[in-house]
Amino acid sequence: MLNYRVISLALLLFALFAGCGKRNREVAPALANLIGTWQLADSDSSYAVTLEFAYDDRNPPIDITPFLASGKSSVNQYSARMFATIDGTMQINELANTEIAGTSAAMQFEANYFAKLRSVVRFEETSSNELRLFHGGSTPGSLLFKKK
């Protein structure tokens, strides 16, 4: 038969360690503003390209806030996992897209857009309605989005 003290100690230890893994579920206001649908506003885009951020509630933030991203490019729908920090760094992983063909111009635009999106390293909200994603890669630059 187990001793009352042993059971009490075991329950106390369980309660203490059960709280250790809890994560703070608050999203910083600068990161919370990313949530929503954005439309590519770069002057060289004649396509209605969108990027939507949704908070990834299955993976609460610690130092990095995870987002599920999705959108429409020139031809295909796409999805990705994005990670952002309060200091403006951003990374995209697991970019996937449907495989619908289009005109050669649309396909080339999309290939360029996806290459830029995959190499995003930083974001900046220039206003509550404007988001700039800075990318590296073979042609470093930025993508400008406006909130829909």
C-alpha positions in Angstrom: 0.0 0.0 0.0 1.4 3.4 -1.0 2.1 5.9 1.7 0.0 9.1 1.8 3.2 11.2 1.8 4.5 9.5 -1.3 1.2 10.0 -3.2 1.1 13.7 -2.1 4.7 14.2 -3.2 4.0 12.6 -6.6 1.0 14.8 -7.2 2.9 17.9 -6.2 5.8 17.1 -8.5 3.3 16.3 -11.4 1.6 19.7 -10.8 4.9 21.5 -10.8 6.3 19.9 -14.0 3.0 20.0 -15.8 3.2 23.8 -15.8 6.7 23.9 -17.1 5.7 23.2 -20.7 3.0 25.8 -20.9 3.6 28.5 -23.5 2.5 32.1 -23.5 -0.2 32.3 -26.1 -0.1 36.1 -26.4 0.9 37.4 -29.8 2.8 40.8 -29.9 0.6 43.6 -31.4 3.1 44.1 -34.3 2.9 40.4 -35.2 -0.9 40.3 -34.6 -1.3 42.9 -37.3 0.1 40.5 -39.9 -3.0 38.4 -39.5 -5.4 38.9 -42.4 -5.3 39.0 -46.2 -2.7 41.1 -48.1 -2.6 41.8 -51.8 0.6 42.3 -53.8 0.9 45.9 -54.7 4.2 46.0 -56.6 3.9 48.0 -59.8 5.3 45.1 -61.9 2.4 42.8 -61.0 -0.6 42.6 -63.2 -1.9 39.6 -61.3 -4.1 39.6 -58.2 -1.6 37.9 -55.9 -2.7 37.5 -52.3 -1.0 36.4 -49.1 -3.0 35.5 -46.1 -1.6 35.1 -42.6 -3.4 33.0 -40.0 -2.1 32.4 -36.5 -0.9 28.8 -36.1 -2.7 28.1 -32.8 -1.4 24.5 -32.7 2.1 26.0 -32.1 1.9 28.9 -29.7 4.6 31.5 -29.8 7.7 31.4 -27.5 10.2 33.8 -29.1 9.0 33.1 -32.6 5.4 33.4 -33.7 4.3 30.8 -36.2 1.8 31.6 -39.0 0.0 29.5 -41.6 0.2 31.4 -44.8 -1.8 30.9 -48.0 -2.7 32.8 -51.1 -3.2 32.9 -54.8 -0.4 33.7 -57.2 -0.7 34.3 -60.9 -2.0 30.7 -61.6 -1.9 28.5 -58.5 -3.1 28.5 -54.9 -0.2 28.1 -52.4 0.4 27.5 -48.7 3.3 27.8 -46.4 4.4 28.0 -42.8 5.9 31.3 -41.8 7.7 32.4 -38.7 8.2 35.9 -37.5 9.8 37.7 -34.6 9.1 41.0 -32.9 12.3 42.4 -34.3 11.1 42.0 -37.9 12.8 38.8 -38.9 10.7 36.4 -41.0 11.3 33.0 -42.5 9.1 30.8 -44.8 9.1 27.0 -44.8 7.2 24.3 -46.6 5.9 26.3 -49.5 3.5 24.1 -51.5 1.3 25.0 -54.4 -1.3 23.5 -56.7 0.1 22.5 -60.1 -2.1 24.2 -62.6 -0.5 25.5 -65.8 -1.0 28.9 -67.3 0.5 31.1 -69.9 4.3 31.2 -70.0 4.3 34.8 -68.7 2.1 33.8 -65.8 4.2 30.8 -65.0 7.4 32.9 -65.1 5.9 35.5 -62.9 4.8 32.8 -60.4 8.3 31.2 -60.4 9.9 34.5 -59.6 7.3 35.3 -56.9 7.8 31.9 -55.2 11.6 32.3 -55.3 11.3 35.7 -53.6 8.8 34.4 -51.1 11.0 31.4 -50.2 13.9 33.8 -49.5 12.1 36.3 -47.3 14.2 37.3 -44.3 12.6 40.3 -42.9 9.3 42.2 -42.8 8.3 45.8 -42.1 4.9 47.3 -41.6 5.2 50.7 -43.1 1.6 51.5 -42.0 -1.3 49.4 -40.6 -2.3 48.8 -44.3 1.1 48.2 -45.8 3.5 45.4 -45.5 7.0 45.0 -47.1 8.7 41.6 -47.2 12.4 41.8 -47.8 14.0 38.9 -49.6 17.5 37.7 -50.5 18.2 35.2 -53.2 19.6 35.9 -56.6 17.8 39.2 -56.9 17.4 40.7 -53.5 14.7 43.3 -53.0 11.2 43.5 -51.4 7.6 42.7 -52.1 5.0 45.3 -51.2 1.6 44.2 -50.0 -1.5 46.2 -49.0 -4.1 44.9 -46.6 -7.4 43.9 -48.2 
